[in-house]
């Protein structure tokens, strides 16, 4: 199984998910550094598009913001022959940020051009382009057969966004599990979910 894996905003190419895919499932995994071109969703989607244009993959898998990038890549490369597996994808990224920040905070960010982001592991400055790209690319329509695995207990990205995407597209199936955003519980399910996804017609 040739896999292109997109890690989340604070993840990395050697995280638990791609490591499990390589070492336990024996998949051939390409896992780029998603921030190699920048932090916004447009640049992270471009990271995947460059890999897709260079090589053939059976499956494009993305987690959290990497899932949103994978969905955008799917919408832009609908003629490519891969399937898509999204793990707690960050659809609705723009709305997530605008709901967490005040109008003044958003105005200050836009006026200054940057805003400091402090996360679990990251401490970086985000350009305003982060929000502009999110405004354009928060709700892509996947162009391939797609399975989403999302936890009902996710308090970072609500499962409601994945339910919306699944309801709006005949290409998308949603698998709901009792898990939080880190989605450790999805690892034992990956082989079965991927097998069913690859077997779906046409």
C-alpha positions in Angstrom: 0.0 0.0 0.0 1.6 3.3 -1.1 0.5 6.0 1.3 1.0 9.8 1.3 0.5 10.9 4.9 -0.2 14.5 6.1 0.3 15.1 9.8 -1.6 17.6 11.9 -0.6 21.2 12.7 1.5 20.2 15.7 2.3 16.7 14.5 5.3 15.4 12.5 6.3 12.9 9.9 7.6 10.5 12.6 4.5 10.6 14.8 2.5 7.6 16.1 0.2 7.3 13.1 2.7 7.1 10.3 5.0 5.0 12.5 2.1 2.6 13.1 1.4 2.4 9.4 5.0 1.7 8.5 6.0 -0.6 11.3 2.8 -2.5 12.1 0.9 -2.4 8.9 3.9 -2.6 6.6 2.7 0.2 4.4 5.1 2.2 2.1 4.5 5.7 3.7 5.7 9.0 2.4 5.3 11.6 5.2 6.5 15.1 4.4 7.0 17.9 6.8 3.7 19.7 6.3 5.1 23.1 7.3 8.0 23.0 4.8 6.4 25.8 2.7 4.5 27.6 5.5 1.8 27.2 8.1 -1.4 28.1 6.2 -3.7 25.6 4.6 -2.9 26.7 1.1 0.9 26.1 1.5 0.3 22.8 3.3 -2.0 21.6 0.5 0.8 22.6 -1.9 3.1 20.2 -0.1 0.8 17.3 -0.9 0.1 18.4 -4.5 3.8 18.4 -5.2 4.1 14.8 -3.9 1.0 13.7 -5.8 2.3 15.2 -9.0 5.7 13.4 -8.6 4.5 9.9 -7.6 1.6 7.5 -7.6 -0.2 6.7 -4.3 -3.0 4.2 -3.4 -4.1 6.2 -0.4 -3.8 9.8 0.8 -4.2 10.0 4.6 -4.5 13.2 6.6 -4.9 13.9 10.3 -6.5 17.1 11.7 -5.2 20.0 9.6 -3.4 17.5 7.5 -6.8 16.0 6.8 -8.1 19.3 5.6 -5.0 19.6 3.4 -5.6 16.1 2.0 -9.3 17.0 1.3 -8.1 20.1 -0.6 -5.6 18.1 -2.5 -8.3 15.6 -3.5 -10.6 18.4 -4.7 -7.7 19.8 -6.9 -6.5 16.4 -8.3 -9.8 14.6 -8.9 -8.2 12.8 -11.9 -5.6 11.1 -9.8 -6.2 7.5 -8.9 -5.9 7.4 -5.1 -8.4 7.1 -2.3 -8.6 9.4 0.7 -8.7 8.6 4.5 -9.2 11.5 6.8 -8.7 11.3 10.6 -10.5 14.0 12.6 -10.1 16.4 9.7 -10.1 20.2 10.5 -13.0 21.2 8.2 -14.3 24.6 9.2 -10.9 25.9 10.1 -11.8 29.5 9.4 -14.9 29.3 11.6 -12.9 27.6 14.3 -10.5 30.5 14.6 -13.1 33.3 14.2 -15.2 31.7 17.0 -12.2 31.5 19.4 -10.9 35.1 18.8 -12.6 38.4 19.5 -13.3 40.9 16.7 -10.5 43.0 18.2 -8.1 40.1 18.2 -8.9 39.4 14.6 -8.6 43.1 13.7 -5.2 43.4 15.4 -4.0 40.2 13.6 -5.0 41.6 10.2 -3.6 45.0 10.9 -0.2 43.8 12.2 0.1 40.9 9.8 1.1 38.4 12.4 -0.3 36.7 15.5 1.7 34.6 18.0 0.5 31.0 18.3 1.4 29.0 21.4 0.3 25.4 21.3 1.3 22.1 22.9 4.7 22.1 21.2 4.7 25.1 18.9 5.5 28.7 19.6 5.3 30.5 16.2 4.1 33.6 14.5 1.2 33.1 12.1 0.8 35.4 9.1 -2.6 36.9 8.4 -2.5 34.7 5.2 -3.3 31.8 7.5 -6.8 33.3 7.9 -7.1 34.3 4.3 -6.2 30.8 3.1 -8.6 29.3 5.7 -11.4 31.5 4.4 -10.9 30.0 0.9 -10.1 26.4 1.8 -12.1 25.3 4.9 -14.8 23.3 3.1 -13.3 21.5 0.1 -15.4 18.8 -1.6 -13.3 15.6 -1.9 -12.9 14.4 -5.4 -12.2 10.8 -4.6 -13.8 8.0 -2.6 -13.2 9.1 1.0 -13.6 7.7 4.5 -13.5 9.9 7.5 -12.8 8.5 11.0 -13.7 11.0 13.7 -14.1 10.7 17.5 -17.3 11.7 19.1 -15.3 13.0 22.1 -13.2 15.4 20.0 -13.0 18.7 21.8 -10.7 20.3 19.3 -12.4 19.6 16.0 -16.1 18.9 16.5 -17.4 15.7 14.8 -20.2 17.8 13.5 -17.9 19.2 10.7 -17.3 15.6 9.5 -21.0 14.8 9.7 -21.7 17.8 7.5 -19.1 16.8 4.9 -20.4 13.2 4.8 -24.0 14.3 4.4 -23.1 16.6 1.5 -21.1 14.1 -0.6 -21.9 10.6 -1.9 -18.2 10.0 -2.1 -17.7 10.3 1.7 -18.4 7.7 4.4 -18.1 8.6 8.1 -16.9 6.2 10.7 -17.6 7.5 14.2 -15.6 6.2 17.2 -15.5 7.0 20.9 -12.2 8.9 21.0 -10.8 12.3 21.4 -8.8 14.5 19.0 -5.5 12.5 19.3 -7.4 9.5 17.8 -5.1 6.8 19.3 -8.1 4.5 19.2 -8.3 4.6 15.4 -4.9 2.8 14.9 -6.2 -0.7 15.3 -9.0 0.2 12.9 -6.8 1.5 10.1 -6.2 -1.7 8.2 -9.9 -2.6 8.0 -11.1 0.9 7.2 -8.5 1.2 4.4 -9.3 -2.2 3.0 -13.0 -1.3 2.8 -12.2 2.0 1.3 -10.0 0.5 -1.4 -12.7 -2.0 -2.2 -15.5 0.6 -2.7 -16.6 1.1 -6.3 -16.2 2.3 -8.9 
